[in-house]
Amino acid sequence: MSNALIPAFQKDDALLQDIASRNRYDGHFRLWWLGQSGFLLQHRQKHILFDPYLSDSLTEKYAATAKPHVRMSERVVDPAALGFADIVTSSHNHTDHLDRETLLPVLTAKDLTHFVLPEANRLFAAERLSCSPSFAVGLNDGDRIEIAPFAIHAVPAAHDTVERDEEDRCRFLGFVVRFGDWCVYHSGDTRLYDGMVDLLRPFAIDVALLPINGYQAQRKVAGNLNADEAAWLAREIGAKVAIPHHYHMFAFNTEEPGVFEAACAREGAICKVLQLGECFDSATWAGFAQRVPPAAAPPTATDPSD
């Protein structure tokens, strides 16, 4: 058996150069898949870093156990190079979504990074990151926060169920992000739950970022949507395009993206499978390119509208 890692489409300096070259103050947006459930969203020279996992902490932690986390794919970038992010999310407390080795270099790079997570997880995250609990922006399902140019809506996620703490706060969240003329849904880790479609459909989601690794009891970890369920959900909520995630990171807990593509074909859902480090650019996606108003100049220090 080969131990070769799945190569990135682009990584390190090439990835960073691509991010910088597309960093325009226009009405379009760009998304890069960073592996597992990590994505970088760029719009009008601002960036959201969704649930990054850019270390080998889990591989090292479980190396000598009955549940080894054998890495399948290359790391696309040193997290310290992503310190320009304006917002960083953690949808829940599992290490591939709340990784100290990934988050500390990002969150300590500048003073104005907003760290968004479930309010139910504030104290846990503060302990893991050795920071003040007041550092984070905590949300519960139904909450909305504006961090210009983004409006972030928190929605429940079921990993495996919609779990709440003693104060009825969701431990697992997804994030619906509205900005300009666009709407992107990052699911976090989730399975289907009652009312999910009715909750998400009114957002008129352009891009749905959905897990596809599914659930198998023998894995002994919480599960997610499988490929068929993710394709069905994308169609039912009216997502213009679905991009899969949560695969090709650990050998024991993965799926092949071609299974998702086939499921989308059966369901009549549009999908795009990104390679590691690859960019989805709304300016070049059919149906999106013409949806943008004339570009505005970026604000300056002397702009009276500031």
C-alpha positions in Angstrom: 0.0 0.0 0.0 1.3 3.4 -0.9 1.9 6.0 1.8 1.9 8.9 -0.7 -0.2 11.8 0.3 -2.9 13.2 -2.0 -1.2 16.2 -3.5 -2.6 19.7 -3.3 -3.7 21.6 -6.4 -1.6 24.4 -5.0 0.0 25.0 -1.6 2.2 27.2 0.5 3.6 30.2 -1.6 1.6 29.3 -4.7 -1.6 29.3 -2.7 -0.8 32.5 -0.9 0.1 34.2 -4.2 -3.3 33.1 -5.6 -5.2 34.5 -2.6 -3.3 37.8 -2.9 -3.8 38.1 -6.6 -7.6 37.7 -6.3 -7.9 40.1 -3.4 -9.9 42.8 -5.2 -12.5 45.2 -4.0 -15.2 44.0 -6.4 -18.6 42.4 -5.9 -17.5 38.8 -6.4 -16.2 36.3 -3.9 -13.6 33.6 -3.8 -13.5 30.3 -1.8 -10.5 28.1 -1.2 -10.8 24.6 0.2 -8.0 24.1 2.8 -8.7 20.5 3.6 -11.2 18.7 5.9 -13.9 21.4 6.7 -11.6 24.3 6.3 -12.4 27.1 3.8 -11.2 30.6 3.2 -13.8 33.0 2.0 -12.7 36.3 0.4 -14.9 39.3 -0.4 -14.0 43.0 -0.8 -10.6 42.4 0.7 -11.9 40.8 3.8 -11.6 37.1 4.8 -13.4 34.5 6.8 -11.5 31.4 7.7 -14.0 28.6 8.4 -13.0 25.8 10.8 -9.4 25.4 9.8 -7.4 22.2 10.6 -3.8 22.7 9.4 -1.7 20.6 11.7 -1.0 16.9 12.5 -2.2 17.1 16.1 -4.8 14.4 15.7 -2.4 12.1 13.8 0.1 12.5 16.6 -2.5 12.1 19.4 -3.9 8.8 18.1 -0.8 7.3 16.6 -0.4 4.5 19.2 -4.1 3.8 19.7 -6.8 1.6 18.2 -8.1 4.5 16.3 -5.2 6.0 14.3 -5.9 9.2 12.4 -3.7 8.5 9.3 -3.4 11.6 7.2 -4.4 11.1 3.5 -3.6 14.5 2.0 -0.9 17.2 2.0 -1.2 20.3 4.3 -1.9 23.2 2.0 -0.4 26.0 4.1 1.2 26.9 7.4 -1.5 28.4 9.5 0.8 31.3 10.6 0.6 32.5 7.0 -3.2 33.1 7.3 -2.9 35.7 10.0 -4.6 38.2 7.7 -8.0 36.5 8.3 -10.5 39.0 9.7 -12.9 36.3 11.1 -12.2 32.7 12.2 -14.9 30.2 13.0 -15.1 27.1 15.1 -18.4 25.3 14.6 -17.8 22.9 17.5 -15.2 21.5 19.9 -13.8 18.6 18.0 -10.1 19.1 17.3 -10.4 19.2 13.5 -12.6 22.2 14.1 -10.9 23.7 17.2 -7.3 22.9 16.8 -4.9 24.7 19.1 -1.9 24.2 16.8 -3.8 25.8 13.9 -5.7 28.5 15.7 -3.1 30.1 17.9 -0.8 31.2 15.0 -3.8 32.7 13.2 -5.5 34.4 16.1 -2.4 35.9 17.6 -1.2 37.5 14.3 -3.1 40.7 14.6 -5.4 42.4 17.2 -8.6 42.6 15.2 -9.4 39.0 14.3 -12.9 38.0 15.4 -13.2 34.4 16.7 -16.8 33.1 16.2 -18.0 30.0 17.9 -21.0 28.5 19.8 -21.6 30.4 23.0 -22.0 27.0 24.7 -18.3 26.2 23.9 -16.8 29.5 25.0 -15.2 28.3 28.2 -14.0 25.0 26.6 -12.4 26.9 23.7 -10.8 29.5 26.1 -9.2 26.7 28.1 -7.9 24.9 25.0 -6.4 28.1 23.5 -5.2 29.4 26.9 -7.0 32.7 26.3 -9.5 34.9 28.0 -13.2 33.7 27.5 -14.0 37.3 26.5 -11.9 36.9 23.4 -14.5 34.9 21.5 -17.8 36.0 19.8 -20.3 33.5 21.1 -23.5 32.7 19.1 -26.5 30.5 19.7 -28.8 29.2 16.9 -30.9 32.1 15.7 -28.3 34.7 16.5 -26.9 37.1 13.9 -23.8 39.2 14.0 -22.5 41.8 11.5 -18.8 42.1 11.0 -18.6 44.1 7.8 -19.0 43.2 5.1 -20.3 39.9 6.5 -23.5 39.1 8.3 -23.2 35.7 10.1 -26.3 33.8 11.0 -26.0 30.8 13.4 -28.1 27.7 12.6 -28.2 24.3 14.4 -26.0 21.4 13.4 -26.7 17.8 14.3 -23.5 15.9 15.1 -25.1 13.3 15.6 -28.0 15.2 17.1 -28.8 18.8 17.8 -27.2 18.8 21.2 -27.8 21.6 23.7 -26.2 22.5 27.1 -28.1 23.1 30.3 -28.9 26.7 29.2 -30.4 25.4 25.9 -27.5 26.6 23.8 -26.4 24.6 20.7 -23.0 22.9 21.1 -22.8 22.4 17.3 -23.5 25.1 14.8 -23.5 25.9 11.1 -23.0 29.4 9.7 -25.0 31.1 7.0 -23.0 34.1 5.8 -24.6 36.9 3.8 -22.5 39.6 2.1 -23.2 41.8 -0.9 -25.5 39.9 -3.2 -24.3 36.5 -1.9 -25.1 33.8 0.6 -22.7 31.0 1.6 -23.7 28.2 4.1 -20.9 26.4 6.0 -22.6 23.4 7.6 -20.0 22.6 10.3 -20.4 18.9 11.0 -24.0 17.8 10.6 -26.5 15.2 9.8 -30.1 15.8 8.8 -32.6 17.0 11.4 -36.2 18.0 11.6 -36.9 21.4 10.2 -33.5 21.7 8.6 -34.7 22.3 5.0 -37.4 24.8 6.1 -34.8 26.7 8.1 -32.2 26.9 5.4 -34.3 27.4 2.2 -35.4 31.0 2.9 -31.7 32.1 3.0 -31.5 31.6 -0.8 -28.1 30.0 -0.5 -25.7 30.4 -3.4 -23.0 28.0 -2.2 -23.6 25.2 0.4 -20.4 23.7 1.9 -21.6 20.2 3.0 -19.9 17.2 4.6 -20.0 13.9 2.8 -18.2 11.4 5.0 -21.4 9.9 6.4 -21.8 7.7 9.5 -20.5 4.2 10.2 -20.8 2.8 13.7 -17.5 1.0 13.4 -15.7 4.3 13.1 -16.7 5.1 16.7 -16.9 8.9 16.0 -19.9 11.2 15.5 -21.2 11.1 11.9 -22.2 13.5 9.2 -24.3 13.7 6.0 -23.4 11.0 3.5 -23.0 11.8 -0.1 -26.7 10.9 -1.0 -28.0 13.0 1.9 -25.8 16.0 1.1 -26.9 16.0 -2.5 -30.6 15.7 -1.4 -30.1 18.6 1.0 -28.4 20.8 -1.6 -31.4 20.3 -3.9 -34.1 20.7 -1.2 -32.6 24.0 0.1 -32.2 25.4 -3.4 -28.4 25.8 -3.2 -27.1 27.1 -6.5 -24.0 25.0 -6.1 -22.8 22.5 -3.4 -19.1 22.0 -2.5 -18.3 18.9 -0.5 -16.0 18.7 2.5 -14.9 16.5 5.4 -13.2 13.8 3.3 -9.6 12.8 2.3 -8.2 13.9 5.6 -8.2 10.7 7.7 -8.2 7.2 6.2 -10.7 5.8 8.7 -13.3 8.5 8.2 -13.7 9.5 4.6 -15.6 9.3 1.3 -14.7 9.7 -2.4 -16.0 12.9 -3.9 -17.0 11.1 -7.0 -19.8 9.4 -5.0 -21.1 12.9 -4.2 -20.9 13.9 -7.8 -22.9 10.9 -8.8 -25.5 11.6 -6.1 -25.9 15.2 -7.3 -26.4 14.0 -10.8 -29.2 11.8 -9.6 -30.8 14.5 -7.5 -30.5 17.3 -10.1 -28.2 19.3 -7.8 -25.2 21.3 -9.1 -21.9 20.6 -7.4 -18.3 21.5 -7.7 -15.5 19.4 -6.2 -12.5 21.4 -5.2 -9.0 20.0 -5.0 -6.9 21.0 -2.0 -6.0 24.6 -2.3 -8.2 25.2 -5.3 -10.3 28.4 -5.6 -14.0 28.7 -6.5 -14.4 32.1 -8.0 -17.9 33.5 -8.5 -16.6 35.7 -11.3 -15.9 32.6 -13.4 -18.8 30.3 -12.4 -21.7 30.0 -14.9 -24.7 31.8 -13.6 -22.8 33.9 -11.1 -20.6 36.0 -13.3 -23.3 38.5 -14.3 -24.9 38.9 -10.9 -22.6 41.6 -9.6 -23.3 45.4 -9.5 -20.5 47.8 -10.8 -17.4 47.7 -8.6 -17.0 50.4 -6.0 -13.8 51.9 -4.9 -12.5 50.6 -1.5 -13.0 53.0 1.4 -10.1 55.2 2.4 -9.3 57.1 5.6 -10.7 60.3 4.1 -13.9 58.7 2.8 -16.8 60.7 4.4 -18.9 57.5 4.4 -16.6 55.8 6.9 
